Every structure is written in C-alpha cells, then in structure tokens.
C-alpha cells in the first residue's frame, strides 16, 4: 500500500506533462500535412498518380473490432484518422468536366447518425474539407464514379494491399470495395506481385548489354523472395546463354502502369527527416515514456507481476495524453527478458530477477521506444551489475556516435563493438565471432 501511495503522489506532482480535459491543441496543423503532400508530389514521376488507402478495420472477435489505428503514411499525408478512405495525389493538375483544375482528391466515410450512435462521431466530407486543407473532398461512395481514367497515367503508384481487409456487406464503399474498385479501374492483374514487377521494370531499363550483372541481381532477388523462383520468365532470363536470349525474354515481359513498390520508398525518404513540428511530438512521446519508466522503478517490488508493471506504464501513458502504446509493451523478468519480442507479460511474480521493460508511448501518431532493465528488489547482484554496466557503456558509445553527417549504422557499430569486447572480457564468449549467440 505504501508503494502504491508513493506512486500516486508522484504522478500528481508531475505537472509538466499534465493534460487537461479535451484536446491539448498540439496536433500537427493542416498546413503540415499539405506540405507533406506537396513534398511527395515533387517526387512523383511525370503523368503519374499516387493512390493511398486508409488502414483496414481489424476484427477482434464476433462483432467486436480492435481500436482503430490509422495507417501512419495515410495520416502523415492527410491528418485524417478514420477508416474507409482513399487519397489520390496527382503529379500535375487534372481538369474536371467544368474545366476546373485540381491536383488531389480525398474520399472519406460519410456522416451517418445511426452508425455514429454506436461507434462515435465521424468527420464527414464537409468538415474534412474545412479542417484538413483539401479543396476537394467527397464521400467514399463517389470513388466508384471517379471521373478520371487511371489507365491513362504512365504510372499509378500505390502501397501493397493488406490481406486482412473484411467486406462489410452493408457498406458498398468500405475499404474492401474501395480496393475492389481501384483494381477494376486499373485492370489490376490477378497475379500482380510488386517485387516481380519491380524486377520486370529493372530488366527493361537495364537492357541486356550487362546481362551477367542483371542476371545476378535477379538471382539475388529470388533468394530473398522465394516466390520469385517460380516465375518462368525470370528463370529463363537467368539461364539465357547470351544477350540475344536475354533480349528475347525482356521483350515478352508483361507491361503495366501499376507500381506497387516505389511509393513506400518515397514515403521512407520523406519520413526519415523530421520537421521541427514532428520532433516536438516525438519529444512529448519520449517524455511520457520516460516518466512511465521512472514511476515503475519507484513502484516495483519482487511480489509484482509482469502484467502489473505493464499496467503502470500504460496508465501513465493515458494520464499524460498518449492515445496508444507505440507497440505491444514488453515486460520480461528473468529469462523472459531474453525473448526479443516477448509480449505475454504473464509471469505472476518478478521475484528478485532483472526486469526488462521495452515500452513506448504513442503521441499524436509519433512513437517513443524506451528500454530499461532494473532489478525488481532495487539492488543489482554482482552478475547483474556486470551486464548492466556493459550495456550502459554500449549505449553511451552509441550516443557518442550520433553526429550530424554520420552513417545511419554508426551508432549500432559503436555499441556492438563495446558489447562484443565486453562479453569476451566477462568470459561469456571466447571470441567476438560468437556474438550472434547474444544479439
């Protein structure tokens, strides 16, 4: 009881992260999302369109769905958090029947008083137009009559489709139907595979003059994506005896304006560099996660269960405005902490073991990832201290390697070098070549 009281008092005192009732008003503004759409437009090839779908609604059991979480890329581009929506972003202005131009279209689920009574308020097309910074927003049912021929574009870019989209038979414009309509509008091949078609494009662009290298690239892809090993044209290209044979294969490759592999690369390029607005939200997510770690350290004792510890973390998240966990919380005591993605959190007592807590709050779409390992009884034994100190030194080495202009892998390499040598010094491994036994 005393520990719980201290935990409660500590939370009350953390006013720096206090969130009052209602929205705190620090969400990304419509101008941010509009700017991100424009940045993506600059990357699109000529005469192309990017088509981005909202995340599917995922069913938990029977008539109960999981809490909805928007696709991060869709939210990044639109600021829209509801399902059954699709964004079309054009590389150049399009013209409607009245001669008016537009360069983007957003289709959203309509207002529905009966549905909203059960599942919550919807934004609707009118409010989306007013608040999200789009000139053209329509109900998703209008996507079926899109006044554009998608087959007339040189490239139609889209992310690969989810394979867990359910069809609501009572909704003719849910995500299932939006995807179905997209397939019809683009003559989407039944056997379309993004990796396979990316290889087809690569072979057409590379020509056959350097066929040996091209064949090696195909072989490498086939090793990484085993399904490509069954493609008869790719097998024939690899086995071709000369440039003439390879050219004959390339001439028979199916052509399509569909591109399911480039858009994710563009999104990665945009999102790997954060704006000041994004960094503010990331710092908030990290701050909330750090508060949770500190409060758990104060409250933890050997009689606690892993699930209790998880609960304190997630209570703190909600207390300070986090909408979600960034990923399933990992709380592993003893051997459980050696399972990289241990999410059962089912051990009834953590006892005197080390407790690994790999957790992170999500705040307005941005996720922290903060891992700490502490002894449940508040005191390291000799062996625990040795490992903890080694990991701490590795962390400090990684942080020191985080410099502007450094290679992305430099912090990992710096930390790994410390761990490898430290494991040898502790006698846990005989040689650094054994490092993969532990990470």
N, C-alpha and C positions, 0 to 999 in steps of 0.2 A: 504493500500500500504506500509506503514512504517513497519508493522509487516512482510509482505512478504519479504521486502528488508532485514530486520534483519535476517530472516530465511535463505535467500540465502547467506548472508555474513557468517553466522555461519557455513553453510555447506562447504563453500570454505576454512574456517580455520581449518577444521578437517582433517588435513593431515595424522594423524596416521592411518586412515582407508582407505586412498586413494587407488584406484585400477586403474592402467593404462590399456590401451587397451591391449586386449589379455588375456590369462590365467595367473594368478599371480604365477603359479608354485607351489602351496602349496597343491595340491591334494594328497590323500593317494597313496603311491607308490605301484607298482605291488607286491612287497615283503610283504606288509601289508596283502593284500587280500590272497596271497598264504599262509601266516602264519595262517590266519583265517580258511582257508580250512583244513589245517593240524590239527588245534585245533579241528575242527568238526570231522575230521576223527578219532581222538583219542577217541571220544565219541560214535562212531558208534558200534553197536554190531557185532560180528563175521559174516562173509559171508553176508554182507549187502551192500546196495547201497542207497544213498540219491539222490533224484531227485528234483531239484528246478527249477521252471519256472519263467521267467520274468513276470512283471506286464502286464495286458492287456492294449491295446489302448482303451480309453473310448471316446465314441462319444458324442459331444455336441448337434449337430442338423444337419440333412441332410448330406452334405459331409464335415462338419467341426468337427474335433476332438479336445478334450481338449489337452493342452500342456502335453506332455508325462512326466510321473514321474515313475522312476524305482521302483520296489519292494525293500524296504530297505534291506531285508535279501539277496536278489539276488545280489544287488550291494556290500554289505558287503563281500560276498564270491568271487566276480568276478571282481569288478571295471567296469563292462560293463553297459552302460546306455541306451541301445537301446532295443526295444521290440522284440517279436517273437524269444526268445532264451530259451535254457534249459541247465542246468548243471547236470552232473552225477558225483557223488563223491563216490568212492568205498572204503570199509573198508580195503581191501587188494588188491595187484596188480592183474590185469587181463592180459590175454595173447591174442594177435591177431593171425590171420592166419599165419603170418610170424614168430611167436614165440617171438615177441617183447612185453614187458610189459608196462602197463600204469595204473594209478590209478585215472584218472579223464578225462572227456570229456566235451567240451563246443561246443554247436551248436548255431550259430548266423545267423542273416539275411544276405544274400549275397549282394555284391555291385550290384547296378542297376542304371546306368546313367540316365535313363528316370525318375525313381522314385525319384532319388536324386535331379533332376532339380526342382521337385515340393516340396519335403518335407525335403531336406537337406542331407548332406553327411552321408554316412554310414561307419562304421569301416571296415566291411568285415572280413573274416576268416584269411587272411594273416596278416593284421595289428593287429588283436586281438591276434594272436599267438606271434607277435613280442613285443607287448606293455603290455599285461596283464599277462604274466608269465605262460602261458599254453603251454605244449608240443603238445597237440592235440586239434585243433580247426577245425571245419568243418562247411560248410553251413548247415542251419537248414533242408534243404530238405534231407540230409543224415541221419537224425534221423530215418526216416521210415525204413531204412535198417540197423539199429543198429546190429552189429554182436555179440550180446550177448542175452542170454535167461534170461529175467528179472524174469521169473517164477522159475529159478533155485536158486535164492537167498533166504536165510532164512528170510530176512526182506527187504522190499522195503519201505523206509521212504520218505514221501513227505508231503508238507503242503496241507491243504484242498483247493480245487479248487475254483476260483472265479466263480460266477454265472452270470457274465455280459460280457462274452467273445463273441465277434461277429466273424462270419466266413466271411472272405474275399474270395469270390468265385474265384477270380482271383489269389489267392496265396495259393498253395497247401501245404505250410509249415508255415502258420501263427500260432499264439498261439492256436487257435481253433483246427487246425489239429495236432499240437504237442501233445496237451492233448488227442485228439481222438486216436492218435497212441499209446500213453502211455497206455490208457485204453485197447486197443487191445492187447498190448504186455504183460499185466499183468492179463488178464482175470478179469478186474475190475468189481465187481458186480454192477448191475444197482441200487441196493438199498443200496450201501455202505454208512455208516454213521460212521465217525471217533469216536464219543463218544460211539456209540453202540459197535463197535468192540474193543474199549479200555476196555469196561466192560467185553466183552467176554474173552479177554486175562486175565483180572484181576481174573475172576472166575476160569479159568483153572489153573492159578498159585497159587491161594489161597487154592485150594482144597475145601473140604466140611466139614472138621473137625470143623471149626469155622463158620459154616453156618449162625448162627444168625447174627454175625457181617457182613458177606458178604452180607446177605440179606438187612441189614440196609444200607450198602454202596450203593447197587443197588437202594433202595428206595430214598436215598438222591439224587442220580444222576437223578432219574426220576422226582423229584421235581424241580431240577434245569434245566433239559432239558425235557420239557413236551412231546416231540415226542417219548421219550423212554418208556413212559407209554403204548404205543400201541404195543410194542414188545412182542409177545406171549411167547417167551422163558424166557424173563426176568420176566414177570408176573408169569409164572409157577415156576421159581426159588424162588421168594419171597414167594409164597404161599405153597411151598413144606413143608410137615409135618416133615420130618426127613432128616438125612444125605443121606440115600439111595435115596430118591426122588430128592434131590439136585444133587447128583452124576449122576443120570439118565439124568437130564436136561443138565448138563455140557457136558456129552458125546455127546449130539446132537447139541452143539453149532457149527456153521459153522467155518471152519478154513480158514485162508488166510495169505499169507506172506505180505499183504499190511498193512502199518502202517501210518495212516494219523494224528497221534496225538503226537508222540514222537519228531519229528523233530522241531516243534515250541518250545518245552520245551528246547531242546538242544540250539537252537538259542538264546532263552532268557538267558540261563545260560552264553553263551559266551558274549552276548552284554551288560549284566548288569555291567560288569567290563570293564572300558575303558582303552585303552593304552594311552601312552603319546601323540602319534600322533593324536588320536581321541580327546583327551582333548584340544589340540591346536585348532582344528577346532571348537569345542564346545565353547571355549572362544571367538573365532572370531565371531561366530553366536550371542553369548550373547552381545559382544561389539557392534556389529552393531545394535542390538535391543535396547540396552541402549541409543545409540546415537539417534535413532529414537524417543524414549520416551522424551529425553531432548529437541530435536528440536520441537516436537509437543507442549510441555509445553511452550516453548518460543513463538510459533506462535498462540496458541489457543486464541480465544475470543468468547463471547456469540453468535455472529452472524454466527459462523461457523456451517456447517452441520457435522453430523457424517461421511458422506462419504468423505468430505474434509480432515478430520482428518485421516481417513484410508489412503487416498491418500498420505499424507505427510509421514506416516510410510513407505508405500511401495516404495515411491520414494527414501527414504534414503536407504532402503534395496538394491535396484538396484544400487544406486550410489556407494555403497561400496562392491559390488561384490556378493551379495546374489542372488541365482538363483530363489528361490521360497519363498513364505511365508511358514512357517512350518505347518500352519493350517489356515483356514479362519479367517481373522482378526476380532476381536470383539471390536467394539467401541459403547458403550451404555451409553447414557446420561439419568440421572434421573431413572425412573422406568425400562428403557431398560437394565440398568446395573444389574438388579436383575434376568434377564434371563441368565442362566448359559452359554448357547451356542448361544447367540444372534448374528446373522451374517447378518441381513438385513441392518444394518447401514444406515437407511433411514430417520432418523429424520432430518428435514431441518434446525433446529436451536437448538443448545445445551443450549442456554439461560444461566442462572446462576446456572444450575444444576451441580452436580458432574458428571464427565465423566470417566467411567471405560474403560480402554484400555488393553485388553488381547491379546497380539500380540507376534510374534516371527519370526525372520528371519531364513531361512534355508541356510546353507553354506556348499557346497560340501557334502550334504547328512546328515548333522547334524543340529538339530533344537534347537533354544532357545525358552523359554516360559517366557516372562517377563510381569507381570501385574502391572499396576499403576492406581491410581484413583486420579484425581485432579479436583478442581473447575474451571469451564470454565472462570470465571472472575478473577481468580488468588488469590481469598481470600475465606477461609472457613468461613461459619457462625458457630454458636455455636454447632448446632446439627451435622453438617458435620464434624467439628473438633473432636467431641467426638467419632464418629465412626471411623474416620481415625486414631486417636491415638490408639484406641483399636486394630485395625487391625495391626498397626505398632508394637505394643507391642507383639502381637501374632507372627508376622513374626520374630522378634528378638529372641523370645523364641524358635521358630523352628530352627533358625540358630544355636543357642547355643546348641541345642540337636544334631546337626550334628557332631558326633565324630566318629573316626575310631573304628570299632567294635560294634557300637550301632546298635540296631534293626532298620530295614528299616522304621518301623512305628513310631519310637520315635519322630521325628520332628513333625509329624502330631498330635500326642497325646499332645505334649507340647504346640503347637499352639492352639489346640482345648480347652485345659484347660483354657488358658487365655481368649479366646473368650467366653466360657460358663460363667465363673465368671464375665466377663465384661458386658455381656448382662443382667445378673441379677442385677449388680450394677447400670446399667443405667435405670433399671426398664422396659426394653423391654420385658423380660420374667420373670416369677415369680420364676421359678425353672430350674435348668440345664437340667432336663428331657425334657424340651420344646425346646431343642437346635435344633432339626431337622426341626423346623419351618424356620430356617435361614441358615443352611448348613448341 
